[in-house]
Amino acid sequence: MCGIIGIIGRDDVAQRLTDGLKRLEYRGYDSAGVATVHDGLIDRRRAEGKLANLVREMAEAPLPGTTGIAHTRWATHGAPTTNNAHPHATQDVALVHNGIIENFKPLREELMARGRTFDSQTDTEVVAHLVSELVEQGASPREAVEQVLPRLHGAFALAILFRSHPDMLIGARLGSPLVVGYGDGETYLGSDALALAPLTQRIAYLEEGDWVIVTKDGAEIFDRDNNPVERPVTISGVTGELISKGNHRHYMLKEIYEQPVVVAQTLRSYLRRMEDQVSLPVPDFDLSAIRRVTIVACGTSYYAGMVAKYWFEQFARVPVDIDVASEFRYRAPVLEDGGLMIVISQSGETADTLAALRHARGEGQKIAAVVNVPTSSMARETDLLLPTHAGPEIGVASTKAFTCQLAVLAAFAANLARAKGRLDAKAEKELVRHLAEAPAALNAALAYDESIEAMAHLIAGARDVLYLGRGPDYPLALEGALKLKEISYIHAEGYAAGEMKHGPIALIDDQVPVIVLAPSGPLFEKTVSNMQEVQARGGKVVLISDYDGVAAAGEGCIATITMPKVHPLIAPMVYAVPVQLLAYHVAVAKGTDVDQPRNLAKSVTVE
């Protein structure tokens, strides 16, 4: 997901713009740029690669100007080159853009037929030319933007700078978030509150289709029909302290270590310990009438949904379908009356998931959203908002958001079970007690960090790695493989342990480490049986289990990772810690960029 920041300031803004881009690095990017207006001219600096390259450019050729825009780009149309980096500019207009202009090709052909020339391969540059063309013909910036926005199909957040109006920016959003920040004699645009954290905490979130004229004195906001509207100013609560690494080497490690605290914070919102009950926000529909649940998510959030499927069916006895969001609409899903869709997203802006939500809404489904950003698009379009309280997650590979999602989904499953008459007071009390034990168990799991680091070299040299698990540990195997792929670039696959003999066991030899997740319990013996099939064929096994499991089956493994013994309900949260730490230490051993792995963005806001 690209990042945007714009400032109308009292002093030169270039340094603060680049500082803002540094706060947006966590989103993932492959080029960056800054533009300002000064002395009647638009000037810009751009660079491919890391932000340090742009900083070096600006040190050699500083950019004066009290109004400016800046951008980190994650390439969609066109390679990550300097020419394709934002801001894109003409003599009169410069702009930055998050999203995709789907109809850019016909627009580009139309503009070229009128003699416009293009310097990039991006879809974004057509917007700069469309606006600039109208300004050159005498339109005001407001008139030009009013005419151009309806012509753009797709998803966008825009921040536009005008040579003729050096004390004004115009922003717009459709399918991609944009916020307005209010300061003391200054006003800001940003792709999220985090971008503006050191500048202001007074934030207004633009709604779908909104556009805004920003000056030093404030902002005029208009809806998609160009009617003036008011959007509430809220206090974001995001500070610079929240996004520092503290004493940790990487954001990812910091966020792994934050899990006991943020899971406790999240559970406090959903558990009433005095009454031993689960307490959710009251939906505007009857939970007891829900006949079927559809869970839709992407990536790590999808694996959280896979775990939740076990819980919803076990406790509430409600059938659950689960889909990868990017596939959901394209299989013509059958959505029954009385159905509930649960969307899961850290950012609440994931494009595929948001599109699935809107499709389900059109089919008459009730919507629940598990999100970490309560002001996000999904949060605003839901019937039942179930926020996680993980705080800002900077590392691209999701860690604390995942465990907080699991905490919320477990509480929701218990709540639905009670509403359906499937959970009596005694059983609910037991579930609440076990959920309340999760933060301490997560903290105990972190105590094995050094031993995991010590055995990371056993995996770091591998070309391929397999992860095995059964029941709710199968999604954890998938998540462990994803984490390893994301940050170490080692090919890894997760399998249901019982599926090994149906094909994947052909991959086993002494060069393929196999990570087995097998907490002691009802599925332990079957999982160990599958593990022994691997060992019999020369496979090198790393067993992740509790003390009893390691004692029973650890012999013959190249390494074991001992976890605290916990109730099966919270085991997926606890066993997330070792697979996260293992991926982290392997990536560090390989020397990869842990927090900003290649080709990845923190939040995917284009389909």
C-alpha positions as CSV (number, residue, x, y, z in Angstrom):
1,M,0.0,0.0,0.0
2,C,1.4,3.3,-1.0
3,G,1.7,6.3,1.4
4,I,0.7,9.9,1.0
5,I,1.5,13.0,3.1
6,G,0.7,16.6,2.2
7,I,1.5,19.8,4.3
8,I,0.4,23.4,4.0
9,G,2.8,24.9,6.5
10,R,4.2,28.1,7.9
11,D,7.8,27.2,7.1
12,D,9.6,25.0,4.5
13,V,8.0,21.6,4.5
14,A,10.4,19.3,2.7
15,Q,12.1,17.9,5.8
16,R,8.8,17.2,7.5
17,L,7.5,15.5,4.3
18,T,10.4,13.1,4.2
19,D,10.0,12.5,8.0
20,G,6.4,11.6,7.2
21,L,7.5,9.2,4.5
22,K,9.8,7.4,7.0
23,R,6.7,6.8,9.2
24,L,5.1,5.2,6.1
25,E,7.9,2.9,5.2
26,Y,6.2,0.0,7.0
27,R,3.5,-0.1,4.2
28,G,6.1,-1.4,1.7
29,Y,7.3,0.7,-1.2
30,D,9.9,0.6,-4.1
31,S,10.3,4.3,-4.9
32,A,9.5,7.7,-3.3
33,G,9.3,11.4,-4.1
34,V,8.5,14.9,-2.9
35,A,7.1,18.0,-4.7
36,T,6.8,21.6,-3.4
37,V,5.6,24.8,-5.0
38,H,7.8,27.9,-4.6
39,D,8.6,31.1,-6.5
40,G,5.8,30.3,-8.9
41,L,7.2,26.9,-9.9
42,I,6.6,23.3,-9.0
43,D,9.7,21.4,-8.1
44,R,10.2,17.8,-7.2
45,R,12.7,15.1,-6.2
46,R,12.2,11.4,-6.8
47,A,14.2,8.2,-6.4
48,E,13.8,4.5,-6.8
49,G,14.6,2.1,-4.0
50,K,14.9,3.0,-0.4
51,L,14.0,6.3,1.1
52,A,17.7,6.9,1.8
53,N,18.1,7.5,-1.9
54,L,15.5,10.3,-1.9
55,V,17.0,11.8,1.2
56,R,20.4,11.9,-0.5
57,E,18.9,13.6,-3.6
58,M,17.3,16.2,-1.4
59,A,20.5,16.8,0.5
60,E,22.2,17.6,-2.8
61,A,19.4,19.7,-4.2
62,P,17.1,21.0,-1.3
63,L,13.5,21.8,-2.0
64,P,12.2,25.1,-0.5
65,G,8.4,25.8,-0.2
66,T,5.8,25.9,2.5
67,T,3.3,23.7,0.6
68,G,4.2,20.2,-0.6
69,I,3.2,16.6,-1.2
70,A,5.1,13.3,-0.8
71,H,4.6,9.7,-1.6
72,T,6.0,6.2,-1.2
73,R,5.1,4.0,-4.2
74,W,4.4,0.3,-4.4
75,A,4.6,-0.4,-8.2
76,T,1.4,-1.5,-9.9
77,H,1.5,0.0,-13.4
78,G,5.1,0.4,-14.5
79,A,8.4,-0.7,-13.0
80,P,9.8,0.9,-9.8
81,T,11.9,3.5,-11.7
82,T,12.5,7.1,-11.0
83,N,10.3,8.1,-14.0
84,N,7.4,6.1,-12.6
85,A,7.9,7.4,-9.0
86,H,5.4,9.9,-7.7
87,P,4.7,12.9,-7.6
88,H,3.7,13.1,-11.3
89,A,3.7,16.6,-12.6
90,T,3.1,19.0,-15.4
91,Q,4.1,22.6,-15.4
92,D,0.9,23.5,-13.5
93,V,0.0,20.5,-11.4
94,A,1.7,17.8,-9.3
95,L,-0.1,14.9,-7.6
96,V,0.4,11.7,-5.7
97,H,-2.0,8.7,-5.9
98,N,-2.7,5.5,-4.0
99,G,-4.8,3.0,-5.9
100,I,-5.5,2.1,-9.5
101,I,-7.1,4.0,-12.3
102,E,-8.8,1.2,-14.2
103,N,-9.7,3.2,-17.3
104,F,-6.3,4.9,-17.6
105,K,-5.7,3.4,-21.1
106,P,-8.6,5.1,-22.9
107,L,-7.9,8.3,-21.0
108,R,-4.3,8.2,-22.0
109,E,-5.1,7.6,-25.6
110,E,-7.6,10.5,-25.5
111,L,-5.0,12.8,-24.0
112,M,-2.2,11.7,-26.5
113,A,-4.6,12.3,-29.4
114,R,-4.8,15.9,-28.1
115,G,-1.0,16.2,-28.1
116,R,-0.2,15.5,-24.5
117,T,3.1,13.7,-23.9
118,F,3.8,11.2,-21.0
119,D,7.0,10.6,-19.1
120,S,5.9,7.4,-17.3
121,Q,4.2,4.1,-17.7
122,T,1.9,4.7,-14.8
123,D,-1.9,5.0,-14.6
124,T,-1.5,8.0,-12.3
125,E,0.0,10.4,-14.8
126,V,-3.3,10.6,-16.8
127,V,-4.9,12.3,-13.8
128,A,-2.2,14.9,-13.7
129,H,-2.7,15.6,-17.4
130,L,-6.5,15.7,-17.1
131,V,-6.4,18.2,-14.3
132,S,-3.6,20.2,-15.9
133,E,-5.4,20.4,-19.2
134,L,-8.4,22.0,-17.7
135,V,-6.3,24.5,-15.6
136,E,-4.5,25.5,-18.7
137,Q,-7.8,26.2,-20.4
138,G,-8.8,28.6,-17.5
139,A,-10.6,26.4,-15.0
140,S,-9.9,26.9,-11.4
141,P,-8.4,24.0,-9.4
142,R,-11.8,23.4,-7.9
143,E,-13.5,23.3,-11.2
144,A,-10.9,21.1,-12.7
145,V,-11.1,18.5,-10.0
146,E,-14.9,18.6,-10.0
147,Q,-14.8,17.7,-13.7
148,V,-12.0,15.1,-13.5
149,L,-13.1,13.0,-10.6
150,P,-16.2,11.5,-12.2
151,R,-14.1,10.3,-15.1
152,L,-11.9,8.2,-13.0
153,H,-12.8,4.5,-12.6
154,G,-11.1,2.4,-10.0
155,A,-9.7,3.2,-6.6
156,F,-7.8,6.3,-5.6
157,A,-6.6,8.6,-2.9
158,L,-5.2,11.8,-4.4
159,A,-3.3,14.8,-3.1
160,I,-2.9,17.6,-5.8
161,L,-0.6,20.6,-5.8
162,F,-1.2,23.6,-8.0
163,R,1.4,26.1,-9.3
164,S,-1.1,28.9,-9.4
165,H,-2.3,28.3,-5.9
166,P,0.7,27.8,-3.6
167,D,-1.4,27.8,-0.4
168,M,-3.8,25.1,-1.4
169,L,-4.0,21.3,-1.8
170,I,-6.9,19.3,-3.0
171,G,-7.4,15.7,-1.9
172,A,-10.0,13.0,-2.9
173,R,-10.7,9.4,-2.1
174,L,-12.6,6.6,-3.6
175,G,-11.8,3.1,-2.4
176,S,-8.6,4.1,-0.7
177,P,-8.3,6.0,2.6
178,L,-7.4,9.6,3.1
179,V,-7.4,11.8,6.2
180,V,-7.3,15.5,6.9
181,G,-5.2,16.7,9.8
182,Y,-5.7,20.1,11.6
183,G,-2.8,21.9,13.1
184,D,-2.0,25.3,14.5
185,G,-2.0,27.5,11.4
186,E,-1.3,24.4,9.3
187,T,-3.3,21.7,7.6
188,Y,-2.3,18.3,6.4
189,L,-3.4,15.4,4.2
190,G,-2.3,11.8,4.9
191,S,-3.1,8.2,3.9
192,D,-3.7,7.5,7.6
193,A,-3.4,9.0,11.0
194,L,0.0,7.4,11.5
195,A,1.5,9.5,8.7
196,L,0.5,12.6,10.6
197,A,1.2,11.4,14.1
198,P,3.9,14.0,15.1
199,L,2.1,16.8,13.3
200,T,-1.3,16.5,14.8
201,Q,-3.8,14.2,16.4
202,R,-6.8,16.1,15.3
203,I,-8.0,14.1,12.3
204,A,-11.1,14.0,10.0
205,Y,-11.6,10.8,8.0
206,L,-12.9,11.4,4.5
207,E,-15.7,9.1,3.5
208,E,-16.2,7.2,0.3
209,G,-16.4,9.6,-2.7
210,D,-15.3,12.7,-0.6
211,W,-13.0,15.3,-1.9
212,V,-11.5,18.3,0.0
213,I,-9.9,21.7,-0.5
214,V,-7.2,22.3,2.1
215,T,-5.7,25.6,3.1
216,K,-3.8,26.9,6.1
217,D,-7.1,28.0,7.6
218,G,-8.7,24.5,7.4
219,A,-10.6,22.3,5.0
220,E,-13.7,22.4,2.9
221,I,-15.1,18.9,2.4
222,F,-17.5,17.9,-0.4
223,D,-19.2,14.6,-1.1
224,R,-19.3,12.8,-4.4
225,D,-22.1,15.0,-5.6
226,N,-20.1,18.1,-4.8
227,N,-22.3,19.0,-1.8
228,P,-20.5,20.6,1.2
229,V,-20.4,18.2,4.1
230,E,-19.0,18.1,7.6
231,R,-16.8,15.2,8.8
232,P,-16.2,14.9,12.5
233,V,-12.8,15.8,13.9
234,T,-11.5,13.0,16.2
235,I,-8.4,12.6,18.3
236,S,-6.4,9.8,16.7
237,G,-4.4,8.8,19.8
238,V,-1.5,7.8,17.6
239,T,1.9,9.1,18.9
240,G,5.5,8.8,17.9
241,E,6.1,6.6,20.9
242,L,3.7,4.0,19.5
243,I,5.7,3.6,16.4
244,S,9.2,3.4,17.7
245,K,11.2,0.2,17.9
246,G,12.0,0.6,21.5
247,N,15.0,-1.6,22.4
248,H,14.2,-4.1,19.7
249,R,16.2,-4.6,16.5
250,H,13.2,-4.7,14.3
251,Y,9.5,-3.7,14.5
252,M,8.5,-7.3,13.9
253,L,10.3,-8.5,17.0
254,K,8.8,-5.6,19.0
255,E,5.4,-6.5,17.9
256,I,5.8,-10.2,18.7
257,Y,6.8,-9.1,22.2
258,E,3.8,-6.8,22.5
259,Q,1.3,-9.7,22.1
260,P,0.7,-10.5,25.8
261,V,-0.2,-6.8,26.4
262,V,-2.3,-6.2,23.2
263,V,-4.2,-9.5,23.5
264,A,-5.0,-8.6,27.2
265,Q,-6.2,-5.2,26.0
266,T,-8.3,-6.8,23.3
267,L,-9.8,-9.4,25.7
268,R,-10.7,-6.7,28.2
269,S,-13.1,-5.3,25.7
270,Y,-14.9,-8.7,25.3
271,L,-14.8,-10.5,28.7
272,R,-16.7,-9.6,31.8
273,R,-14.6,-11.3,34.4
274,M,-16.8,-10.5,37.3
275,E,-19.8,-12.3,35.7
276,D,-17.6,-14.8,33.8
277,Q,-19.3,-13.9,30.6
278,V,-18.4,-12.9,27.0
279,S,-19.7,-9.4,26.2
280,L,-19.8,-8.1,22.6
281,P,-21.2,-4.8,21.2
282,V,-24.9,-5.3,20.7
283,P,-25.6,-5.8,17.0
284,D,-28.7,-4.3,15.3
285,F,-29.8,-7.8,14.3
286,D,-30.7,-11.0,16.1
287,L,-27.6,-13.2,16.5
288,S,-29.8,-16.2,17.4
289,A,-31.3,-16.0,13.9
290,I,-28.0,-16.5,12.1
291,R,-28.2,-19.7,10.1
292,R,-24.8,-19.6,8.4
293,V,-21.5,-17.8,8.7
294,T,-19.3,-16.8,5.8
295,I,-15.7,-15.7,6.7
296,V,-13.7,-13.7,4.1
297,A,-10.2,-12.5,4.5
298,C,-6.7,-12.5,2.9
299,G,-3.3,-13.8,4.0
300,T,-2.7,-14.1,7.7
301,S,-6.2,-12.8,8.4
302,Y,-7.6,-15.7,6.3
303,Y,-5.7,-18.2,8.6
304,A,-7.3,-16.5,11.6
305,G,-10.6,-17.2,9.9
306,M,-9.7,-20.8,9.3
307,V,-9.1,-21.2,13.1
308,A,-12.4,-19.5,13.8
309,K,-14.3,-21.9,11.6
310,Y,-13.4,-24.7,14.0
311,W,-14.6,-22.6,17.0
312,F,-17.9,-21.5,15.4
313,E,-18.8,-25.0,14.3
314,Q,-17.7,-26.6,17.6
315,F,-19.3,-24.2,20.0
316,A,-22.2,-22.6,18.1
317,R,-22.9,-25.5,15.8
318,V,-23.4,-23.0,12.9
319,P,-22.1,-24.0,9.5
320,V,-19.2,-21.9,8.3
321,D,-17.9,-21.2,4.8
322,I,-14.5,-19.5,4.4
323,D,-13.1,-17.9,1.3
324,V,-10.0,-16.1,0.2
325,A,-11.4,-12.6,-0.5
326,S,-9.8,-12.3,-3.9
327,E,-11.8,-15.4,-5.0
328,F,-15.0,-14.9,-3.2
329,R,-17.1,-12.9,-5.8
330,Y,-15.8,-14.9,-8.7
331,R,-17.3,-18.3,-7.8
332,A,-20.9,-16.9,-7.7
333,P,-21.3,-17.7,-4.0
334,V,-24.7,-18.8,-2.7
335,L,-25.5,-16.6,0.2
336,E,-28.6,-17.8,2.1
337,D,-31.1,-15.6,3.9
338,G,-30.2,-15.2,7.5
339,G,-26.5,-15.4,6.8
340,L,-23.7,-13.4,8.5
341,M,-20.4,-12.5,6.7
342,I,-17.4,-11.9,8.9
343,V,-14.6,-9.9,7.3
344,I,-11.2,-9.9,8.9
345,S,-8.6,-7.3,8.1
346,Q,-5.8,-5.6,10.0
347,S,-6.2,-2.3,8.2
348,G,-9.9,-2.5,7.4
349,E,-9.0,-1.2,3.9
350,T,-8.0,-4.5,2.1
351,A,-9.4,-4.0,-1.4
352,D,-10.5,-7.6,-2.0
353,T,-12.1,-8.0,1.4
354,L,-13.9,-4.7,1.1
355,A,-15.3,-5.7,-2.3
356,A,-16.5,-9.0,-0.8
357,L,-18.2,-7.1,2.0
358,R,-20.1,-4.9,-0.5
359,H,-21.1,-7.9,-2.6
360,A,-22.4,-9.7,0.5
361,R,-24.3,-6.6,1.6
362,G,-25.9,-6.5,-1.8
363,E,-27.0,-10.1,-1.3
364,G,-28.8,-9.2,2.0
365,Q,-26.1,-10.6,4.4
366,K,-25.5,-9.1,7.8
367,I,-21.9,-8.0,8.2
368,A,-19.4,-8.2,11.1
369,A,-15.9,-6.8,10.8
370,V,-12.9,-7.7,12.8
371,V,-10.5,-4.8,12.2
372,N,-7.6,-3.1,13.9
373,V,-8.5,0.4,12.6
374,P,-12.0,1.4,14.0
375,T,-12.2,4.3,11.6
376,S,-11.5,2.2,8.4
377,S,-13.9,1.7,5.5
378,M,-14.9,-1.8,6.7
379,A,-15.5,-0.5,10.2
380,R,-17.8,2.2,8.9
381,E,-19.8,-0.2,6.6
382,T,-20.4,-3.0,9.1
383,D,-23.5,-4.0,11.2
384,L,-21.3,-5.3,14.0
385,L,-17.9,-3.8,14.6
386,L,-15.5,-6.0,16.5
387,P,-12.2,-4.1,16.9
388,T,-8.9,-5.6,17.9
389,H,-6.8,-3.4,20.1
390,A,-3.3,-4.3,18.7
391,G,-2.2,-0.7,18.1
392,P,-0.2,0.3,15.0
393,E,1.4,-2.7,13.4
394,I,4.5,-1.5,11.4
395,G,6.1,-4.8,10.4
396,V,4.8,-5.9,7.1
397,A,4.5,-9.5,8.3
398,S,1.5,-9.5,10.6
399,T,2.1,-10.8,14.2
400,K,0.2,-9.1,17.0
401,A,-2.8,-8.3,14.7
402,F,-3.2,-12.1,14.1
403,T,-3.3,-13.1,17.8
404,C,-5.7,-10.2,18.6
405,Q,-7.9,-11.4,15.7
406,L,-7.9,-14.9,17.2
407,A,-8.9,-13.5,20.6
408,V,-11.8,-11.5,19.1
409,L,-13.0,-14.5,17.0
410,A,-12.9,-16.8,20.0
411,A,-15.0,-14.4,22.0
412,F,-17.4,-14.0,19.2
413,A,-17.8,-17.8,18.7
414,A,-18.6,-18.1,22.4
415,N,-21.1,-15.2,22.2
416,L,-22.9,-16.7,19.2
417,A,-23.0,-20.1,20.9
418,R,-24.7,-18.5,23.9
419,A,-27.2,-16.7,21.6
420,K,-28.0,-20.0,19.8
421,G,-28.6,-21.8,23.2
422,R,-25.5,-24.0,22.7
423,L,-23.5,-22.7,25.6
424,D,-24.7,-22.8,29.2
425,A,-23.4,-20.6,32.0
426,K,-21.0,-23.2,33.3
427,A,-19.4,-23.8,29.9
428,E,-19.2,-20.1,29.2
429,K,-17.4,-19.6,32.5
430,E,-14.8,-22.2,31.5
431,L,-14.3,-20.5,28.1
432,V,-13.9,-17.1,29.7
433,R,-11.4,-18.5,32.2
434,H,-9.3,-20.1,29.5
435,L,-9.4,-17.0,27.3
436,A,-8.3,-14.9,30.3
437,E,-5.2,-17.2,30.6
438,A,-4.0,-16.4,27.1
439,P,-1.9,-13.3,27.9
440,A,0.1,-15.1,30.5
441,A,0.6,-18.1,28.2
442,L,1.8,-15.8,25.4
443,N,4.3,-14.3,27.8
444,A,5.5,-17.8,28.8
445,A,5.9,-18.7,25.2
446,L,8.2,-15.7,24.6
447,A,10.6,-17.1,27.2
448,Y,11.8,-19.6,24.6
449,D,13.0,-16.8,22.2
450,E,16.7,-17.5,22.9
451,S,16.4,-21.3,22.3
452,I,14.5,-20.6,19.0
453,E,17.2,-18.2,17.9
454,A,19.8,-20.8,18.7
455,M,18.3,-23.4,16.4
456,A,17.4,-21.0,13.6
457,H,20.5,-22.0,11.7
458,L,19.0,-25.5,11.2
459,I,16.4,-23.9,8.9
460,A,18.3,-20.9,7.5
461,G,20.2,-23.0,5.0
462,A,17.2,-24.9,3.7
463,R,15.7,-24.4,0.3
464,D,12.3,-25.9,1.2
465,V,10.5,-26.3,4.5
466,L,7.2,-28.0,5.3
467,Y,4.9,-27.3,8.3
468,L,2.4,-29.8,9.6
469,G,-0.5,-29.6,12.0
470,R,-4.0,-31.0,12.6
471,G,-7.2,-29.4,13.6
472,P,-6.7,-25.7,14.5
473,D,-3.0,-26.3,14.3
474,Y,-3.4,-26.8,10.5
475,P,-4.0,-23.1,9.9
476,L,-1.1,-22.4,12.2
477,A,1.1,-24.6,9.9
478,L,-0.1,-22.5,7.0
479,E,0.6,-19.3,8.9
480,G,4.1,-20.5,9.9
481,A,4.9,-21.3,6.3
482,L,3.6,-17.9,5.2
483,K,5.8,-16.1,7.7
484,L,8.9,-18.0,6.6
485,K,8.2,-17.2,3.0
486,E,7.4,-13.6,3.6
487,I,10.6,-12.5,5.4
488,S,13.3,-15.2,4.7
489,Y,12.3,-15.9,1.1
490,I,12.6,-19.7,1.8
491,H,10.0,-21.7,-0.1
492,A,7.7,-23.2,2.6
493,E,4.3,-25.0,2.6
494,G,1.8,-25.8,5.3
495,Y,-0.1,-29.1,5.2
496,A,-2.7,-30.9,7.3
497,A,-0.6,-33.6,8.8
498,G,-2.9,-36.4,7.6
499,E,-2.5,-35.2,4.0
500,M,1.2,-36.0,3.9
501,K,0.6,-39.5,2.7
502,H,-1.6,-38.3,-0.1
503,G,1.3,-36.7,-2.0
504,P,3.5,-34.3,-0.2
505,I,5.5,-37.1,1.5
506,A,7.2,-37.5,-1.8
507,L,9.1,-34.3,-1.1
508,I,10.7,-35.6,2.1
509,D,14.5,-36.1,2.2
510,D,17.2,-35.1,4.6
511,Q,17.4,-31.6,3.0
512,V,13.8,-30.7,3.8
513,P,13.2,-29.6,7.4
514,V,9.7,-30.3,8.7
515,I,8.1,-28.2,11.4
516,V,5.5,-30.1,13.3
517,L,2.9,-28.3,15.6
518,A,1.5,-30.9,18.0
519,P,0.3,-29.7,21.4
520,S,-0.6,-32.7,23.6
521,G,-4.3,-33.5,23.4
522,P,-6.8,-35.5,21.4
523,L,-5.0,-35.0,18.1
524,F,-1.5,-35.5,19.4
525,E,-1.1,-39.2,18.7
526,K,-2.3,-38.9,15.2
527,T,0.0,-36.0,14.5
528,V,3.0,-37.8,15.9
529,S,2.1,-40.8,13.7
530,N,2.4,-38.5,10.7
531,M,5.6,-37.1,12.0
532,Q,7.1,-40.5,12.4
533,E,6.3,-41.3,8.8
534,V,8.4,-38.3,7.9
535,Q,11.3,-39.4,10.2
536,A,11.2,-42.9,8.7
537,R,12.0,-41.4,5.3
538,G,14.9,-39.3,6.5
539,G,13.0,-36.1,7.2
540,K,14.5,-33.7,9.7
541,V,11.8,-32.8,12.2
542,V,11.5,-29.8,14.5
543,L,8.7,-30.5,17.0
544,I,6.8,-27.7,18.6
545,S,4.8,-29.0,21.6
546,D,4.4,-28.7,25.3
547,Y,6.5,-30.5,27.9
548,D,4.4,-33.7,27.8
549,G,4.4,-33.7,24.0
550,V,8.2,-33.2,23.8
551,A,8.8,-35.9,26.4
552,A,6.7,-38.3,24.5
553,A,7.8,-37.7,20.9
554,G,10.9,-35.4,20.9
555,E,13.4,-38.3,20.5
556,G,14.9,-38.3,17.0
557,C,14.0,-34.7,16.2
558,I,16.7,-32.3,15.2
559,A,15.3,-29.7,17.6
560,T,12.3,-29.3,19.9
561,I,10.5,-26.1,21.0
562,T,8.7,-26.5,24.3
563,M,5.6,-24.4,24.9
564,P,3.5,-24.0,28.0
565,K,0.7,-26.5,28.3
566,V,-2.6,-24.7,27.6
567,H,-6.2,-25.4,26.9
568,P,-6.9,-26.2,23.2
569,L,-9.0,-23.0,22.9
570,I,-6.0,-20.7,23.3
571,A,-3.4,-23.0,21.8
572,P,-3.6,-21.3,18.3
573,M,-2.7,-18.0,20.0
574,V,0.1,-19.4,22.0
575,Y,1.6,-21.5,19.1
576,A,1.6,-18.4,16.9
577,V,4.5,-17.2,18.9
578,P,7.1,-19.9,18.1
579,V,6.3,-19.9,14.4
580,Q,6.6,-16.1,14.3
581,L,9.9,-16.2,16.3
582,L,11.3,-19.0,14.1
583,A,10.6,-17.1,10.9
584,Y,12.1,-13.9,12.4
585,H,15.3,-15.5,13.5
586,V,15.8,-17.4,10.3
587,A,15.3,-14.2,8.4
588,V,17.8,-12.4,10.6
589,A,20.3,-15.2,10.1
590,K,19.8,-14.9,6.3
591,G,20.3,-11.1,6.5
592,T,17.0,-10.2,4.8
593,D,15.0,-7.0,5.3
594,V,12.7,-8.3,8.1
595,D,10.4,-5.3,8.4
596,Q,10.1,-4.4,4.7
597,P,10.4,-7.7,2.8
598,R,10.8,-7.4,-1.0
599,N,7.7,-7.0,-3.2
600,L,5.3,-6.8,-0.2
601,A,3.0,-4.0,1.1
602,K,1.5,-3.8,4.5
603,S,-2.0,-3.3,3.3
604,V,-3.2,-4.2,-0.2
605,T,-5.7,-1.5,-1.3
606,V,-5.8,-2.5,-4.9
607,E,-7.3,-5.7,-6.4
